[in-house]
Amino acid sequence: MDNKRWMWIDWLIFSLRCSWYGTGLIYYYVYNERLGELSYLDFALFVSLGFILPLVFWRPGYRNPSLYLLTELFLSGGFSIYVNIILGINLSTSIILMPILMSGYLLTRKTALWTIPFFVFLLPANRYWTIDNQFSFFMQYIDVLLFFGIGLGFNLITKSQKRYKHLLSENIKQYELIKQQNKALEQYAAEVEKLALLEERNRMARDLHDSIGHHFTSVTVGLDAISYMIKMNPNLAAEKINRLAEVARTGLEEVRRTIHQIAPIEEDVPLTELLQKLVNEFGAHTNTEFYFETIGDEPVLASHVKLTFVRCLQECMTNAKRHGEALYIKVCVQYLEDSINLQVFNNGKSMDPQSLGFGLSSMKNRLEELNGKLLIESKEMEGVTVICTLPIRR
């Protein structure tokens, strides 16, 4: 059963059917003597029923091939048998040709098993009793096969057009889906670009804050010491100024490398050596007492892991000196089986672990981006301990 609207080919077949039955009524009205014992009114009644009743099962919005063909077979086939066998009137194949065309047009796999035997072979066979000779009897099958072939051709055209429409509909759906997905991807790409820019800004802000803050803290504290030293020991003060100038140049170079997005970390230099160098330089320029130790064996580390610990140590030392006014800093690096801990203790002023400035917040974000964590322990008159932890795989 099909509830779809008629296609143009359905209207064409309907027009052919109307013309066929209409011209048949007109023809036998003019030549009603060919009807023999059958009155024209009875003929017109049978033809009208054969035209109208099957339309109950084949009309716009409703199509049931099985019931339609059964109705055609019962009405047209029954009328043909009645005229040819019972009345013995030869009305040629005109009565059955249109039903045969319709059997080809509405043919399906389900109906083919019975429509072809009945409409193509058995229905035309009843004319054997009224036909003049066997040659004419077999020649009628040319008309039968021709009309069945025409109907079957229309059937194939209809199915091909339906497949084309279905394919076109699917392509349109796919096209709309692809458009929506492309639009979503464009929006996603725009969001990713925004996030990438924001992340890059934050990264550069953290790097600049850590590197500039660290180096300028060294320079500032060193200059404060030189202001007292220059009168007492000018030679030592001059040497100190040269060192601070070198620190300033190093800081400037690091800022440049940060701007050019080049991490100031040499991949072949171990983390322990990098941290030891930072501690030595910061201690020398700020007159701060340092203690540095490592526990365990250092594994092979990626450059971004090294950079994270370098920035963390820079921020810890800078905060300890600038805000805590610490005189002693202890740095301990623990290389554990599944993690690395960097502990930085200073004897400076205590702080609120819950109130993090930009530097410590950046440090926390750096660690969390690598599934690490930041812990701050601070008690009055007992100093501050900052613990940075990153998980690793050996």
C-alpha positions in Angstrom: 0.0 0.0 0.0 1.3 3.4 -1.0 -0.1 6.7 0.3 2.0 9.0 -1.7 0.8 11.6 -4.2 0.5 10.6 -7.9 3.4 11.3 -10.1 3.1 12.7 -13.7 3.3 9.2 -15.1 0.2 8.1 -12.9 -1.8 10.9 -14.5 -0.6 9.9 -17.9 -1.7 6.3 -17.4 -5.0 7.5 -16.0 -5.5 9.7 -19.1 -4.8 6.7 -21.3 -7.2 4.6 -19.4 -10.0 7.3 -19.6 -9.4 7.6 -23.4 -9.4 3.8 -23.9 -12.7 3.2 -22.1 -14.2 6.4 -23.5 -13.4 5.5 -27.1 -14.6 2.0 -26.5 -18.0 3.2 -25.4 -18.2 5.5 -28.4 -17.1 2.9 -30.9 -19.6 0.3 -29.8 -22.3 2.9 -29.5 -21.7 3.6 -33.2 -21.2 -0.1 -34.2 -23.5 -1.7 -31.6 -24.4 -4.5 -34.0 -21.0 -6.0 -33.2 -22.3 -6.6 -29.7 -24.6 -9.3 -30.9 -27.0 -10.4 -28.3 -25.5 -8.1 -25.7 -27.3 -4.8 -25.4 -25.4 -1.6 -25.4 -26.7 -0.6 -22.0 -25.4 -3.8 -20.5 -22.1 -3.3 -22.3 -21.8 0.3 -21.0 -22.7 -0.8 -17.5 -20.0 -3.5 -17.5 -17.4 -1.2 -19.0 -18.3 1.6 -16.5 -18.0 -0.7 -13.6 -14.7 -2.0 -14.9 -13.4 1.6 -15.2 -14.7 3.0 -11.9 -14.5 0.2 -9.3 -10.7 -0.4 -9.6 -10.1 3.3 -9.0 -11.1 2.7 -5.4 -7.7 1.0 -5.0 -5.7 3.3 -7.3 -6.2 7.0 -6.8 -4.3 10.0 -5.7 -3.1 9.5 -2.1 -3.9 5.8 -2.1 -2.5 2.9 -4.1 -3.0 -0.8 -3.4 -1.7 -2.8 -6.4 -2.9 -6.2 -5.2 -6.5 -5.2 -4.6 -6.6 -3.1 -7.8 -5.4 -6.0 -10.0 -7.8 -8.4 -8.2 -10.7 -6.0 -9.0 -9.6 -5.7 -12.6 -9.3 -9.5 -12.9 -12.7 -10.1 -11.4 -14.6 -7.4 -13.4 -12.8 -7.3 -16.8 -11.8 -10.9 -16.7 -15.3 -12.0 -15.7 -16.9 -9.8 -18.4 -14.5 -11.2 -21.0 -15.3 -14.8 -20.1 -19.0 -14.0 -20.1 -18.9 -12.4 -23.5 -16.5 -14.9 -25.2 -17.5 -18.3 -23.6 -21.2 -17.8 -22.6 -22.5 -15.4 -25.2 -20.0 -16.4 -27.9 -19.4 -12.8 -29.0 -16.0 -11.8 -30.5 -15.1 -8.4 -29.1 -11.4 -8.8 -29.9 -8.8 -8.1 -27.2 -10.1 -4.5 -26.6 -11.8 -5.5 -23.3 -8.6 -6.9 -21.7 -5.7 -4.8 -23.1 -6.0 -1.9 -20.7 -6.2 -4.3 -17.6 -3.1 -6.1 -19.0 -1.3 -2.7 -19.4 -2.2 -1.9 -15.8 -1.0 -5.3 -14.6 2.4 -4.5 -16.0 2.4 -1.0 -14.6 1.5 -2.1 -11.1 3.6 -5.2 -11.2 5.5 -6.0 -8.0 7.5 -9.0 -6.7 4.5 -9.8 -4.5 1.9 -9.7 -7.3 4.1 -11.1 -10.2 3.5 -14.7 -9.1 -0.2 -14.6 -10.0 -0.7 -11.5 -12.2 1.6 -12.7 -15.1 -0.1 -16.2 -15.4 -3.6 -14.7 -15.2 -3.3 -11.5 -17.2 -0.8 -12.5 -19.8 -1.8 -16.1 -20.5 -5.1 -17.3 -19.0 -7.2 -14.1 -19.6 -6.4 -13.9 -23.4 -6.9 -17.7 -23.7 -10.7 -17.5 -23.2 -11.0 -16.0 -26.7 -10.1 -19.4 -28.2 -13.9 -20.2 -28.4 -14.8 -17.1 -30.5 -11.7 -16.5 -32.6 -11.8 -17.3 -36.3 -8.6 -19.3 -36.6 -5.6 -20.4 -34.6 -3.3 -17.9 -36.3 -5.4 -15.0 -35.2 -5.6 -16.5 -31.7 -1.8 -16.6 -31.4 -1.4 -13.2 -33.1 -3.5 -11.6 -30.3 -0.6 -12.3 -28.0 1.4 -9.6 -29.9 -1.0 -7.0 -28.7 -1.1 -8.6 -25.2 2.7 -8.7 -24.9 3.0 -5.1 -26.3 0.5 -3.7 -23.8 2.1 -5.6 -20.9 5.5 -4.4 -22.0 4.3 -0.8 -22.2 2.9 -1.1 -18.7 6.1 -2.7 -17.4 8.2 0.0 -19.1 6.1 2.7 -17.3 6.6 0.7 -14.1 10.4 0.7 -14.5 10.4 4.5 -15.3 8.3 5.1 -12.1 10.6 3.1 -9.9 13.7 4.7 -11.4 12.2 8.2 -10.8 11.3 7.2 -7.2 14.9 6.0 -6.7 16.2 9.2 -8.2 13.9 11.4 -5.9 14.9 9.3 -2.9 18.6 9.7 -3.8 18.1 13.4 -4.4 16.3 13.7 -1.0 19.1 11.9 0.8 21.7 14.0 -1.0 19.9 17.2 0.1 19.7 15.9 3.7 23.4 15.0 3.6 24.2 18.4 2.1 22.2 20.2 4.8 23.9 18.0 7.4 27.3 18.8 6.0 26.5 22.5 5.9 25.4 22.4 9.6 28.5 20.4 10.5 30.7 22.8 8.6 29.1 25.7 10.4 29.6 24.0 13.7 33.3 23.3 12.8 33.8 26.9 11.8 32.3 28.0 15.1 34.5 25.4 16.9 37.6 26.6 15.0 36.8 30.2 15.9 36.4 29.2 19.6 39.6 27.2 19.4 41.4 30.1 17.9 40.1 32.4 20.6 41.2 29.9 23.3 44.6 29.4 21.7 45.1 33.2 21.7 44.0 33.5 25.3 46.2 30.5 26.3 49.1 32.1 24.5 48.5 35.4 26.2 48.4 33.7 29.5 51.5 31.7 28.8 53.4 34.8 27.7 52.1 36.7 30.7 53.3 33.9 33.1 56.6 33.6 31.4 57.2 37.3 31.4 56.1 37.6 34.9 58.3 34.8 36.1 61.4 35.7 34.2 61.2 39.5 34.5 60.2 39.3 38.2 63.0 36.9 39.0 65.7 38.8 37.3 64.6 42.3 38.3 64.2 41.1 41.9 67.9 40.0 41.8 68.9 43.3 40.3 66.8 45.4 42.7 68.0 43.6 45.8 71.6 43.7 44.5 71.4 47.5 43.9 70.1 48.0 47.4 73.1 46.2 48.8 75.5 48.2 46.5 74.2 51.5 47.8 75.7 50.6 51.2 78.7 48.8 49.8 79.9 51.6 47.4 81.4 53.8 50.1 82.9 51.0 52.2 84.4 48.8 49.4 84.2 50.5 45.9 86.1 47.6 44.2 83.6 45.0 45.5 80.7 47.3 44.6 82.0 47.6 41.0 82.4 43.9 40.7 78.8 43.5 42.0 77.5 46.1 39.5 79.1 44.0 36.7 77.4 40.9 37.9 74.0 42.7 38.1 74.5 44.0 34.6 75.0 40.5 33.4 71.8 39.4 35.2 70.0 42.3 33.5 71.3 41.2 30.1 70.3 37.6 30.8 66.8 38.7 31.8 66.5 40.8 28.6 67.6 37.9 26.5 65.1 35.6 28.2 62.3 38.2 27.6 63.2 38.2 23.9 63.1 34.4 23.7 59.8 34.4 25.5 58.3 36.9 23.0 59.6 34.7 20.2 57.9 31.7 21.8 61.2 29.9 22.3 61.4 28.2 25.7 64.6 29.2 27.4 65.4 25.6 28.2 68.1 23.5 26.7 66.8 20.0 26.2 70.1 18.2 26.9 70.7 20.0 30.2 69.4 18.0 33.2 66.7 19.6 35.4 69.0 19.4 38.5 71.7 21.4 36.7 69.2 24.1 35.6 67.8 24.5 39.1 71.2 24.5 40.7 72.3 27.3 38.4 69.2 29.4 39.2 69.8 29.0 42.9 73.5 29.9 42.6 72.8 33.0 40.5 70.0 34.2 42.7 71.9 33.6 45.9 75.0 35.5 44.6 73.0 38.5 43.5 70.7 38.9 46.5 73.1 37.9 49.3 70.7 35.1 50.3 71.8 31.9 51.9 70.8 28.9 50.0 70.8 25.1 50.6 70.1 22.9 47.5 69.7 19.1 47.6 68.3 16.3 45.4 66.9 13.0 46.3 66.7 10.1 43.9 67.9 9.7 40.3 66.7 12.2 37.7 64.8 10.5 34.8 64.7 11.8 31.2 62.3 14.7 31.2 60.6 16.7 28.5 61.5 20.3 28.0 58.0 21.6 29.1 58.4 19.7 32.4 61.8 21.2 33.0 60.4 24.7 32.1 57.5 24.2 34.5 59.9 23.5 37.4 62.2 26.3 36.4 59.4 28.8 36.5 58.1 27.5 39.8 61.5 27.8 41.4 61.9 31.4 40.0 58.5 32.4 41.4 59.2 30.8 44.8 62.6 32.5 45.2 61.2 35.9 43.9 58.3 35.8 46.3 60.5 34.7 49.2 62.9 37.7 48.7 60.5 40.4 47.4 57.5 39.8 49.7 58.8 37.6 52.5 62.2 39.3 52.9 63.7 35.9 53.4 67.4 35.5 54.3 67.5 31.7 54.0 66.0 29.5 51.3 66.2 25.7 51.1 65.4 23.9 47.8 64.9 20.2 47.7 64.1 18.2 44.5 62.7 14.7 45.0 62.7 12.3 42.1 60.2 9.6 43.1 59.0 6.6 41.1 55.9 8.2 39.7 56.3 12.0 40.4 58.7 14.8 41.0 58.5 17.1 44.0 60.0 20.5 44.3 60.0 21.8 47.9 61.1 25.4 48.5 61.3 26.6 52.1 62.1 30.2 53.1 62.4 31.8 56.6 60.6 35.0 55.5 57.2 36.4 56.4 54.2 34.1 56.5 51.5 34.4 53.9 47.8 33.3 53.4 47.9 30.1 51.3 44.4 30.8 50.1 45.2 34.3 48.7 47.4 33.8 45.6 48.8 36.6 43.6 49.3 36.5 39.8 52.6 34.7 40.0 51.4 31.9 42.3 48.2 31.6 40.4 50.2 31.2 37.2 52.4 28.6 38.9 49.3 26.6 40.0 47.8 26.8 36.5 51.1 25.6 35.0 51.1 22.6 37.3 47.5 21.7 36.8 47.9 21.8 33.0 50.3 18.8 33.5 48.0 17.1 36.1 50.2 18.4 38.8 49.4 20.3 42.0 50.6 23.1 44.2 50.7 23.1 48.0 51.6 26.0 50.3 52.3 25.6 54.0 52.7 28.8 56.1 52.8 29.5 59.8 53.6 32.6 61.7 57.3 32.8 62.7 57.9 29.4 61.0 58.4 30.5 57.4 56.8 29.3 54.2 57.0 26.0 52.3 55.9 25.7 48.7 55.6 22.2 47.2 55.2 21.7 43.5 54.4 18.1 42.3 54.2 16.7 38.8 53.3 13.1 37.9 55.8 11.3 35.5 56.2 8.0 33.7 59.5 6.4 33.7 
